[in-house]
Amino acid sequence: MTKAVAAAPKAAAPAKKAAAAPKAAAPVKKAAAAPKAAAPKAVAPKAVAAPAKKAAAKKAAVAKPVAAKKAAAAPAAGAAMKPIKEAMGKTALVAHLAAASGVDTKVAKTVLAALEQTISASIGKKGLGEFTMPGLFKVVVQNVPARKAYKGIDRFTKQERTFPAKPASTKVKVRAMKKLKDAAGA
């Protein structure tokens, strides 16, 4: 480009216009180069627009049954659920919660993990020492102090003996609350 610029003053007026045109063309090319880079982005959405519309239509079609499930789950939440006859593992529980609430299994798994972490943090060493799931159960931590060895009378043999020392321990107690008691009684 520097040779063209240096040759331009020596040339005639038409040559100046011709040399000026490449200068103007060069920024245009740069500007055109930028749109070319942007053009695939612009073209890509157009090319993706049709599948995006199809995907949106599929999502809408999927959303309708999910909305129907949510609508069906909402009255079911107030009504009694069918009795469950089998013990559930973690996977079965996650699948059941996802189906009952009308959400994806990943969401149900995440909520279950968050609940587990919340309970652990509440009853942990530096936590409050108790956790309440309103209406269902209450988890309480009891710290039992260490006990020294002592002499006493064995209540079975009625003879004096030395009872061994016991180290400090932690007990976790779960107490059922009203809703859980009513469900067990019904």
N, CA, C and O of each residue as an XYZ file, in Angstrom:
744
protein
N       0.813     -1.192      0.000
C       0.000      0.000      0.000
C       0.856      1.255      0.000
O       0.476      2.266     -0.590
N       1.992      1.198      0.647
C       2.855      2.378      0.698
C       3.375      2.737     -0.679
O       3.538      3.921     -0.972
N       3.646      1.747     -1.549
C       4.091      2.026     -2.915
C       2.979      2.699     -3.689
O       3.252      3.613     -4.468
N       1.753      2.290     -3.510
C       0.632      2.906     -4.224
C       0.430      4.333     -3.763
O       0.096      5.204     -4.566
N       0.629      4.583     -2.490
C       0.476      5.935     -1.959
C       1.619      6.813     -2.472
O       1.390      7.974     -2.811
N       2.833      6.288     -2.534
C       3.977      7.060     -3.032
C       3.844      7.312     -4.527
O       4.261      8.372     -4.995
N       3.290      6.399     -5.285
C       3.129      6.557     -6.729
C       1.973      7.472     -7.049
O       1.953      8.033     -8.145
N       1.057      7.654     -6.213
C      -0.130      8.450     -6.474
C       0.191      9.912     -6.720
O      -0.429     10.467     -7.628
N       1.088     10.609     -6.021
C       1.353     12.009     -6.306
C       2.015     12.201     -7.660
O       1.812     13.245     -8.281
N       2.786     11.259     -8.140
C       3.445     11.398     -9.426
C       2.480     11.185    -10.578
O       2.702     11.716    -11.666
N       1.440     10.442    -10.374
C       0.514     10.138    -11.458
C      -0.407     11.309    -11.712
O      -0.444     12.275    -10.950
N      -1.148     11.203    -12.796
C      -2.074     12.263    -13.177
C      -3.289     12.232    -12.275
O      -3.419     11.374    -11.403
N      -4.180     13.193    -12.505
C      -5.387     13.322    -11.686
C      -6.248     12.071    -11.740
O      -6.739     11.639    -10.697
N      -6.457     11.459    -12.924
C      -7.254     10.243    -12.920
C      -6.604      9.143    -12.093
O      -7.285      8.324    -11.475
N      -5.281      9.139    -12.094
C      -4.588      8.127    -11.312
C      -4.797      8.381     -9.826
O      -4.906      7.433     -9.048
N      -4.854      9.664     -9.414
C      -5.112      9.987     -8.022
C      -6.467      9.443     -7.605
O      -6.640      8.911     -6.509
N      -7.433      9.595     -8.525
C      -8.773      9.081     -8.204
C      -8.733      7.574     -8.078
O      -9.390      6.993     -7.214
N      -7.952      6.943     -8.949
C      -7.844      5.492     -8.909
C      -7.134      5.060     -7.637
O      -7.513      4.069     -7.014
N      -6.080      5.820     -7.244
C      -5.360      5.490     -6.024
C      -6.220      5.792     -4.804
O      -6.171      5.082     -3.800
N      -7.006      6.856     -4.909
C      -7.883      7.210     -3.793
C      -8.963      6.159     -3.627
O      -9.401      5.874     -2.512
N      -9.382      5.594     -4.728
C     -10.428      4.571     -4.645
C      -9.964      3.353     -3.846
O     -10.727      2.847     -3.023
N      -8.710      2.854     -4.067
C      -8.275      1.741     -3.230
C      -8.197      2.122     -1.758
O      -8.489      1.300     -0.889
N      -7.799      3.389     -1.462
C      -7.786      3.800     -0.058
C      -9.182      3.710      0.527
O      -9.378      3.193      1.627
N     -10.127      4.207     -0.203
C     -11.510      4.157      0.270
C     -11.988      2.715      0.286
O     -12.766      2.302      1.146
N     -11.494      1.957     -0.699
C     -11.911      0.560     -0.771
C     -11.308     -0.247      0.370
O     -11.920     -1.183      0.884
N     -10.083      0.140      0.759
C      -9.430     -0.608      1.833
C     -10.244     -0.553      3.127
O     -10.482     -1.595      3.738
N     -10.678      0.640      3.563
C     -11.513      0.649      4.760
C     -12.839     -0.069      4.517
O     -13.389     -0.706      5.414
N     -13.332      0.046      3.303
C     -14.574     -0.651      2.997
C     -14.345     -2.155      3.096
O     -15.177     -2.901      3.613
N     -13.157     -2.587      2.571
C     -12.851     -4.004      2.669
C     -12.750     -4.420      4.122
O     -13.231     -5.481      4.518
N     -12.100     -3.543      4.927
C     -12.021     -3.865      6.349
C     -13.418     -3.895      6.952
O     -13.756     -4.784      7.734
N     -14.217     -2.915      6.576
C     -15.585     -2.888      7.074
C     -16.354     -4.073      6.522
O     -17.180     -4.676      7.207
N     -16.060     -4.398      5.250
C     -16.737     -5.548      4.662
C     -16.240     -6.832      5.309
O     -16.994     -7.796      5.444
N     -14.965     -6.849      5.710
C     -14.416     -8.040      6.353
C     -15.097     -8.272      7.692
O     -15.386     -9.407      8.072
N     -15.347     -7.186      8.393
C     -16.034     -7.330      9.677
C     -17.449     -7.878      9.473
O     -17.852     -8.790     10.195
N     -18.228     -7.340      8.496
C     -19.535     -7.929      8.293
C     -19.465     -9.369      7.812
O     -20.343    -10.176      8.115
N     -18.382     -9.700      7.035
C     -18.271    -11.092      6.606
C     -18.115    -11.993      7.827
O     -18.691    -13.079      7.896
N     -17.328    -11.521      8.783
C     -17.178    -12.300     10.006
C     -18.503    -12.308     10.754
O     -18.893    -13.311     11.351
N     -19.189    -11.166     10.708
C     -20.483    -11.089     11.372
C     -21.556    -11.761     10.530
O     -22.569    -12.225     11.053
N     -21.325    -11.808      9.214
C     -22.323    -12.390      8.327
C     -22.631    -13.836      8.671
O     -23.805    -14.208      8.679
N     -21.628    -14.681      8.958
C     -21.986    -16.034      9.345
C     -22.839    -16.050     10.605
O     -23.715    -16.900     10.769
N     -22.567    -15.087     11.501
C     -23.408    -15.006     12.694
C     -24.828    -14.660     12.296
O     -25.788    -15.221     12.825
N     -24.957    -13.710     11.339
C     -26.287    -13.315     10.899
C     -26.933    -14.441     10.107
O     -28.137    -14.676     10.214
N     -26.122    -15.138      9.306
C     -26.655    -16.235      8.512
C     -27.013    -17.406      9.414
O     -28.030    -18.071      9.216
N     -26.167    -17.649     10.404
C     -26.397    -18.785     11.295
C     -27.752    -18.680     11.999
O     -28.481    -19.670     12.060
N     -28.112    -17.493     12.540
C     -29.427    -17.428     13.150
C     -30.554    -17.671     12.150
O     -31.582    -18.256     12.491
N     -30.350    -17.208     10.892
C     -31.386    -17.467      9.902
C     -31.482    -18.959      9.632
O     -32.572    -19.522      9.535
N     -30.313    -19.588      9.511
C     -30.307    -21.023      9.256
C     -30.828    -21.767     10.485
O     -31.491    -22.797     10.362
N     -30.523    -21.240     11.661
C     -30.960    -21.874     12.899
C     -32.390    -21.457     13.225
O     -33.073    -22.119     14.007
N     -32.839    -20.359     12.625
C     -34.166    -19.843     12.942
C     -35.251    -20.879     12.660
O     -36.176    -21.040     13.457
N     -35.146    -21.568     11.554
C     -36.165    -22.570     11.249
C     -36.131    -23.710     12.266
O     -37.182    -24.082     12.787
N     -34.948    -24.282     12.571
C     -34.935    -25.302     13.619
C     -35.296    -24.728     14.979
O     -35.882    -25.415     15.814
N     -34.937    -23.442     15.203
C     -35.279    -22.823     16.478
C     -36.794    -22.734     16.612
O     -37.355    -22.955     17.686
N     -37.448    -22.402     15.489
C     -38.916    -22.350     15.529
C     -39.474    -23.732     15.809
O     -40.433    -23.884     16.567
N     -38.863    -24.750     15.188
C     -39.317    -26.118     15.437
C     -39.060    -26.503     16.883
O     -39.894    -27.127     17.539
N     -37.869    -26.111     17.370
C     -37.539    -26.428     18.759
C     -38.494    -25.708     19.699
O     -38.938    -26.275     20.698
N     -38.810    -24.448     19.374
C     -39.747    -23.695     20.200
C     -41.129    -24.348     20.162
O     -41.830    -24.407     21.172
N     -41.505    -24.836     18.983
C     -42.791    -25.516     18.863
C     -42.780    -26.805     19.678
O     -43.766    -27.142     20.333
N     -41.638    -27.536     19.633
C     -41.523    -28.762     20.424
C     -41.561    -28.437     21.907
O     -42.221    -29.130     22.682
N     -40.839    -27.360     22.313
C     -40.846    -26.963     23.714
C     -42.252    -26.590     24.149
O     -42.685    -26.933     25.249
N     -42.969    -25.878     23.269
C     -44.336    -25.508     23.595
C     -45.200    -26.760     23.717
O     -46.054    -26.850     24.598
N     -44.974    -27.721     22.828
C     -45.729    -28.967     22.890
C     -45.379    -29.737     24.153
O     -46.250    -30.339     24.779
N     -44.100    -29.718     24.529
C     -43.670    -30.385     25.754
C     -44.160    -29.609     26.963
O     -44.527    -30.201     27.978
N     -44.168    -28.279     26.861
C     -44.583    -27.449     27.983
C     -46.062    -27.658     28.296
O     -46.466    -27.583     29.457
N     -46.865    -27.918     27.279
C     -48.288    -28.130     27.528
C     -48.533    -29.358     28.392
O     -49.301    -29.271     29.351
N     -47.904    -30.521     28.090
C     -48.107    -31.652     28.989
C     -47.526    -31.401     30.381
O     -48.086    -31.848     31.382
N     -46.402    -30.682     30.439
C     -45.829    -30.370     31.741
C     -46.778    -29.468     32.506
O     -47.001    -29.650     33.703
N     -47.344    -28.477     31.789
C     -48.320    -27.599     32.431
C     -49.534    -28.409     32.881
O     -50.098    -28.168     33.949
N     -49.924    -29.372     32.050
C     -51.043    -30.231     32.426
C     -50.683    -31.069     33.644
O     -51.507    -31.266     34.538
N     -49.428    -31.571     33.678
C     -48.968    -32.330     34.835
C     -48.964    -31.453     36.075
O     -49.381    -31.878     37.153
N     -48.480    -30.203     35.909
C     -48.460    -29.288     37.047
C     -49.869    -28.995     37.517
O     -50.133    -28.946     38.718
N     -50.779    -28.800     36.566
C     -52.165    -28.541     36.929
C     -52.765    -29.759     37.617
O     -53.538    -29.625     38.565
N     -52.408    -30.948     37.136
C     -52.897    -32.172     37.762
C     -52.226    -32.382     39.114
O     -52.846    -32.902     40.041
N     -50.959    -31.979     39.231
C     -50.229    -32.163     40.479
C     -50.701    -31.191     41.551
O     -50.663    -31.513     42.738
N     -51.143    -30.012     41.147
C     -51.578    -29.023     42.119
C     -52.772    -29.537     42.932
O     -52.728    -29.456     44.159
N     -53.843    -30.067     42.305
C     -54.916    -30.610     43.112
C     -54.456    -31.861     43.869
O     -54.927    -32.129     44.974
N     -53.538    -32.623     43.272
C     -53.058    -33.837     43.923
C     -52.283    -33.492     45.177
O     -52.257    -34.269     46.131
N     -51.645    -32.320     45.179
C     -50.874    -31.923     46.353
C     -51.799    -31.716     47.539
O     -51.446    -32.056     48.668
N     -52.974    -31.164     47.296
C     -53.944    -30.957     48.363
C     -54.634    -32.253     48.731
O     -54.977    -32.471     49.893
N     -54.842    -33.117     47.747
C     -55.519    -34.387     47.988
C     -54.516    -35.417     48.485
O     -53.304    -35.231     48.377
N     -55.040    -36.497     49.027
C     -54.172    -37.557     49.530
C     -53.555    -38.318     48.362
O     -54.210    -38.551     47.346
N     -52.306    -38.700     48.513
C     -51.598    -39.455     47.494
C     -51.914    -40.934     47.701
O     -52.266    -41.365     48.798
N     -51.778    -41.701     46.615
C     -52.001    -43.139     46.721
C     -50.964    -43.751     47.658
O     -49.822    -43.292     47.700
N     -51.347    -44.779     48.408
C     -50.369    -45.422     49.291
C     -49.219    -46.040     48.487
O     -49.432    -46.591     47.407
N     -48.021    -45.941     49.017
C     -46.831    -46.506     48.378
C     -46.544    -47.825     49.066
O     -46.365    -47.873     50.283
N     -46.500    -48.896     48.285
C     -46.388    -50.244     48.842
C     -44.961    -50.775     48.911
O     -44.723    -51.808     49.537
N     -44.006    -50.093     48.281
C     -42.628    -50.571     48.249
C     -41.685    -49.529     48.844
O     -41.919    -48.325     48.741
N     -40.604    -50.024     49.474
C     -39.582    -49.117     49.984
C     -38.839    -48.509     48.798
O     -38.547    -49.197     47.820
N     -38.535    -47.218     48.891
C     -37.868    -46.529     47.789
C     -36.426    -46.227     48.143
O     -36.113    -45.817     49.260
N     -35.558    -46.436     47.172
C     -34.173    -45.996     47.283
C     -34.096    -44.544     46.840
O     -35.119    -43.911     46.578
N     -32.886    -44.023     46.760
C     -32.711    -42.618     46.388
C     -33.206    -42.339     44.974
O     -33.889    -41.341     44.743
N     -32.868    -43.210     44.026
C     -33.270    -43.004     42.629
C     -34.779    -43.053     42.488
O     -35.372    -42.223     41.798
N     -35.397    -44.020     43.139
C     -36.860    -44.136     43.074
C     -37.526    -42.935     43.731
O     -38.545    -42.444     43.245
N     -36.952    -42.458     44.837
C     -37.505    -41.286     45.518
C     -37.409    -40.054     44.632
O     -38.361    -39.278     44.545
N     -36.269    -39.865     43.974
C     -36.098    -38.717     43.077
C     -37.094    -38.796     41.928
O     -37.714    -37.792     41.577
N     -37.254    -39.973     41.342
C     -38.206    -40.144     40.235
C     -39.632    -39.878     40.707
O     -40.416    -39.247     39.997
N     -39.966    -40.354     41.894
C     -41.318    -40.142     42.439
C     -41.574    -38.658     42.706
O     -42.639    -38.139     42.370
N     -40.596    -37.977     43.313
C     -40.752    -36.543     43.587
C     -40.879    -35.745     42.297
O     -41.676    -34.811     42.215
N     -40.086    -36.115     41.280
C     -40.151    -35.417     39.994
C     -41.519    -35.603     39.347
O     -42.098    -34.653     38.819
N     -42.034    -36.832     39.391
C     -43.345    -37.091     38.788
C     -44.463    -36.407     39.572
O     -45.400    -35.870     38.981
N     -44.367    -36.426     40.887
C     -45.423    -35.837     41.720
C     -45.456    -34.313     41.617
O     -46.527    -33.708     41.677
N     -44.282    -33.692     41.461
C     -44.246    -32.238     41.413
C     -44.241    -31.689     39.991
O     -44.420    -30.488     39.793
N     -44.039    -32.555     39.000
C     -44.073    -32.102     37.605
C     -42.806    -31.380     37.178
O     -42.849    -30.520     36.299
N     -41.683    -31.720     37.789
C     -40.407    -31.111     37.404
C     -39.482    -32.185     36.860
O     -39.779    -33.378     36.930
N     -38.362    -31.744     36.319
C     -37.372    -32.659     35.770
C     -36.671    -33.405     36.906
O     -36.572    -32.894     38.021
N     -36.185    -34.615     36.620
C     -35.519    -35.408     37.654
C     -34.250    -34.716     38.155
O     -33.889    -34.859     39.323
N     -33.569    -33.966     37.280
C     -32.371    -33.249     37.714
C     -32.722    -32.200     38.767
O     -31.985    -32.009     39.734
N     -33.837    -31.533     38.575
C     -34.270    -30.520     39.537
C     -34.624    -31.185     40.862
O     -34.243    -30.697     41.926
N     -35.350    -32.293     40.799
C     -35.725    -33.007     42.025
C     -34.484    -33.514     42.751
O     -34.418    -33.471     43.980
N     -33.508    -33.989     41.998
C     -32.257    -34.484     42.587
C     -31.513    -33.343     43.264
O     -30.960    -33.514     44.351
N     -31.500    -32.178     42.623
C     -30.831    -31.008     43.183
C     -31.513    -30.552     44.474
O     -30.847    -30.205     45.449
N     -32.838    -30.557     44.471
C     -33.580    -30.151     45.667
C     -33.323    -31.135     46.811
O     -33.133    -30.720     47.954
N     -33.317    -32.414     46.513
C     -33.054    -33.426     47.530
C     -31.638    -33.280     48.096
O     -31.432    -33.427     49.301
N     -30.676    -32.995     47.238
C     -29.296    -32.779     47.689
C     -29.197    -31.533     48.557
O     -28.484    -31.526     49.561
N     -29.912    -30.479     48.172
C     -29.900    -29.243     48.957
C     -30.537    -29.465     50.327
O     -30.064    -28.924     51.326
N     -31.605    -30.255     50.376
C     -32.247    -30.574     51.650
C     -31.302    -31.375     52.546
O     -31.212    -31.129     53.749
N     -30.610    -32.322     51.950
C     -29.640    -33.135     52.690
C     -28.520    -32.262     53.261
O     -28.126    -32.437     54.414
N     -28.011    -31.330     52.465
C     -26.953    -30.440     52.928
C     -27.459    -29.501     54.019
O     -26.729    -29.191     54.961
N     -28.699    -29.050     53.896
C     -29.283    -28.162     54.894
C     -29.417    -28.867     56.233
O     -29.099    -28.294     57.275
N     -29.887    -30.110     56.207
C     -30.022    -30.883     57.447
C     -28.652    -31.118     58.057
O     -28.478    -30.958     59.265
N     -27.671    -31.498     57.237
C     -26.318    -31.747     57.731
C     -25.716    -30.486     58.348
O     -25.074    -30.553     59.396
N     -25.919    -29.347     57.710
C     -25.383    -28.089     58.227
C     -26.074    -27.692     59.527
O     -25.441    -27.118     60.413
N     -27.356    -27.990     59.650
C     -28.107    -27.622     60.848
C     -27.705    -28.462     62.053
O     -27.587    -27.945     63.164
N     -27.494    -29.752     61.834
C     -27.176    -30.618     62.975
C     -25.685    -30.855     63.124
O     -25.262    -31.591     64.015
N     -24.890    -30.249     62.273
C     -23.439    -30.412     62.327
C     -22.841    -29.835     63.594
O     -23.540    -29.227     64.405
N     -21.538    -30.032     63.759
C     -20.841    -29.625     64.972
C     -20.978    -28.127     65.241
O     -21.155    -27.715     66.387
N     -20.897    -27.318     64.195
C     -20.993    -25.869     64.372
C     -22.396    -25.344     64.081
O     -22.629    -24.137     64.135
N     -23.323    -26.234     63.777
C     -24.686    -25.832     63.449
C     -25.539    -25.610     64.695
O     -25.043    -25.642     65.821
N     -26.805    -25.388     64.471
C     -27.770    -25.117     65.533
C     -27.960    -26.322     66.450
O     -28.137    -26.169     67.658
N     -27.923    -27.503     65.878
C     -28.115    -28.705     66.679
C     -29.500    -29.292     66.522
O     -29.832    -30.290     67.162
N     -30.300    -28.685     65.684
C     -31.631    -29.234     65.403
C     -32.108    -28.774     64.037
O     -31.672    -27.745     63.521
N     -33.005    -29.551     63.468
C     -33.605    -29.231     62.167
C     -35.063    -29.646     62.219
O     -35.388    -30.733     62.696
N     -35.933    -28.789     61.733
C     -37.356    -29.095     61.720
C     -37.875    -29.049     60.300
O     -37.710    -28.047     59.603
N     -38.507    -30.137     59.867
C     -39.248    -30.154     58.615
C     -40.693    -29.904     59.058
O     -41.349    -30.804     59.582
N     -41.185    -28.680     58.844
C     -42.458    -28.270     59.446
C     -43.587    -29.283     59.231
O     -43.914    -29.658     58.105
N     -44.162    -29.703     60.348
C     -45.283    -30.624     60.321
C     -44.897    -32.084     60.224
O     -45.702    -32.945     60.580
N     -43.693    -32.402     59.754
C     -43.319    -33.797     59.540
C     -42.433    -34.365     60.644
O     -42.813    -35.320     61.320
N     -41.252    -33.777     60.825
C     -40.341    -34.316     61.829
C     -39.378    -33.251     62.312
O     -39.194    -32.203     61.693
N     -38.767    -33.569     63.457
C     -37.755    -32.695     64.031
C     -36.555    -33.560     64.376
O     -36.693    -34.596     65.026
N     -35.368    -33.129     63.936
C     -34.127    -33.838     64.214
C     -33.378    -33.032     65.267
O     -33.122    -31.841     65.086
N     -33.028    -33.694     66.373
C     -32.341    -33.018     67.472
C     -31.062    -33.775     67.798
O     -31.038    -35.006     67.785
N     -29.998    -33.030     68.091
C     -28.722    -33.620     68.482
C     -28.581    -33.506     69.998
O     -28.764    -32.433     70.571
N     -28.251    -34.638     70.641
C     -28.003    -34.636     72.079
C     -26.547    -34.994     72.324
O     -26.077    -36.040     71.877
N     -25.841    -34.138     73.024
C     -24.456    -34.415     73.382
C     -24.450    -35.067     74.765
O     -24.843    -34.445     75.753
N     -24.008    -36.305     74.828
C     -23.959    -37.041     76.080
C     -22.538    -36.934     76.628
O     -21.583    -37.298     75.943
N     -22.390    -36.433     77.870
C     -21.039    -36.288     78.426
C     -20.411    -37.640     78.778
O     -21.102    -38.654     78.885
N     -19.109    -37.630     78.954
C     -18.386    -38.849     79.328
C     -18.784    -39.252     80.754
O     -19.153    -38.417     81.580
N     -18.696    -40.560     81.007
C     -19.044    -41.063     82.342
C     -17.870    -41.859     82.893
O     -17.312    -42.720     82.212
N     -17.505    -41.563     84.125
C     -16.384    -42.259     84.764
C     -16.811    -43.656     85.178
O     -18.003    -43.948     85.280
N     -15.833    -44.516     85.416
C     -16.117    -45.857     85.951
C     -16.635    -45.690     87.381
O     -16.169    -44.823     88.119
N     -17.587    -46.512     87.758
C     -18.141    -46.406     89.107
C     -18.510    -47.783     89.632
O     -18.696    -48.732     88.870
N     -18.614    -47.869     90.970
C     -19.024    -49.113     91.619
C     -20.506    -49.009     91.921
O     -21.007    -47.978     92.369
N     -21.177    -50.096     91.664
C     -22.602    -50.122     91.930
C     -23.084    -51.547     92.046
O     -22.302    -52.489     91.912
N     -24.372    -51.710     92.296
C     -24.966    -53.028     92.427
C     -25.601    -53.390     91.095
O     -26.418    -52.643     90.556
N     -25.217    -54.536     90.578
C     -25.778    -55.047     89.329
C     -27.225    -55.429     89.604
O     -27.493    -56.220     90.509
N     -28.132    -54.897     88.860
C     -29.547    -55.138     89.132
C     -29.991    -56.551     88.779
O     -31.046    -57.000     89.226
N     -29.202    -57.247     87.989
C     -29.580    -58.613     87.620
C     -29.056    -59.640     88.637
O     -29.780    -60.541     89.063
N     -27.782    -59.479     89.011
C     -27.167    -60.457     89.928
C     -27.245    -60.004     91.379
O     -26.997    -60.795     92.290
N     -27.581    -58.760     91.600
C     -27.669    -58.152     92.926
C     -26.320    -58.160     93.651
O     -26.284    -58.132     94.881
N     -25.240    -58.198     92.924
C     -23.907    -58.158     93.505
C     -23.229    -56.845     93.117
O     -23.522    -56.248     92.081
N     -22.310    -56.419     93.987
C     -21.589    -55.185     93.717
C     -20.535    -55.447     92.641
O     -19.844    -56.466     92.657
N     -20.430    -54.495     91.703
C     -19.432    -54.620     90.643
C     -19.027    -53.234     90.152
O     -19.666    -52.237     90.487
N     -17.970    -53.180     89.363
C     -17.501    -51.920     88.796
C     -18.024    -51.812     87.364
O     -17.800    -52.684     86.525
N     -18.720    -50.720     87.124
C     -19.224    -50.466     85.769
C     -18.169    -49.664     85.008
O     -17.591    -48.723     85.552
N     -17.917    -50.033     83.753
C     -16.840    -49.368     83.009
C     -17.173    -47.915     82.639
O     -18.337    -47.514     82.624
N     -16.132    -47.146     82.345
C     -16.297    -45.755     81.910
C     -16.819    -45.735     80.476
O     -16.583    -46.660     79.699
N     -17.524    -44.673     80.148
C     -18.024    -44.507     78.774
C     -17.560    -43.154     78.247
O     -17.629    -42.156     78.965
N     -17.089    -43.108     77.005
C     -16.646    -41.819     76.443
C     -17.849    -40.948     76.079
O     -18.985    -41.418     76.016
N     -17.570    -39.687     75.844
C     -18.626    -38.765     75.413
C     -19.147    -39.222     74.053
O     -18.397    -39.759     73.238
N     -20.426    -39.005     73.823
C     -21.019    -39.423     72.548
C     -22.076    -38.419     72.112
O     -22.488    -37.545     72.874
N     -22.489    -38.567     70.898
C     -23.525    -37.709     70.325
C     -24.664    -38.583     69.842
O     -24.450    -39.550     69.111
N     -25.870    -38.241     70.253
C     -27.056    -38.976     69.815
C     -27.868    -38.075     68.887
O     -27.994    -36.871     69.110
N     -28.405    -38.681     67.860
C     -29.290    -37.953     66.950
C     -30.670    -38.558     67.106
O     -30.860    -39.758     66.904
N     -31.632    -37.723     67.468
C     -32.996    -38.201     67.681
C     -33.926    -37.536     66.671
O     -33.843    -36.334     66.421
N     -34.799    -38.336     66.108
C     -35.781    -37.832     65.156
C     -37.153    -38.026     65.787
O     -37.532    -39.135     66.164
N     -37.880    -36.935     65.892
C     -39.201    -36.974     66.522
C     -40.274    -36.664     65.483
O     -40.197    -35.660     64.774
N     -41.258    -37.525     65.404
C     -42.355    -37.319     64.446
C     -43.267    -36.205     64.940
O     -43.509    -36.065     66.139
N     -43.769    -35.412     63.990
C     -44.682    -34.332     64.343
C     -46.079    -34.644     63.827
O     -46.316    -35.729     63.295
N     -46.995    -33.716     63.977
C     -48.423    -33.968     63.778
C     -48.780    -34.585     62.429
O     -49.472    -35.602     62.394
N     -48.334    -34.010     61.328
C     -48.715    -34.525     60.011
C     -48.244    -35.963     59.824
O     -48.962    -36.788     59.259
N     -47.040    -36.259     60.297
C     -46.485    -37.608     60.163
C     -47.245    -38.586     61.050
O     -47.513    -39.716     60.642
N     -47.590    -38.161     62.254
C     -48.364    -39.009     63.166
C     -49.756    -39.281     62.589
O     -50.254    -40.405     62.645
N     -50.374    -38.235     62.035
C     -51.712    -38.407     61.445
C     -51.652    -39.335     60.240
O     -52.555    -40.148     60.042
N     -50.586    -39.224     59.424
C     -50.441    -40.097     58.243
C     -50.263    -41.545     58.678
O     -50.797    -42.452     58.040
N     -49.523    -41.769     59.752
C     -49.300    -43.149     60.241
C     -50.574    -43.714     60.862
O     -50.835    -44.915     60.777
N     -51.353    -42.855     61.477
C     -52.586    -43.303     62.123
C     -53.721    -43.527     61.143
O     -54.637    -44.296     61.432
N     -53.682    -42.881     60.003
C     -54.797    -42.957     59.053
C     -54.740    -44.205     58.207
O     -55.608    -44.417     57.360
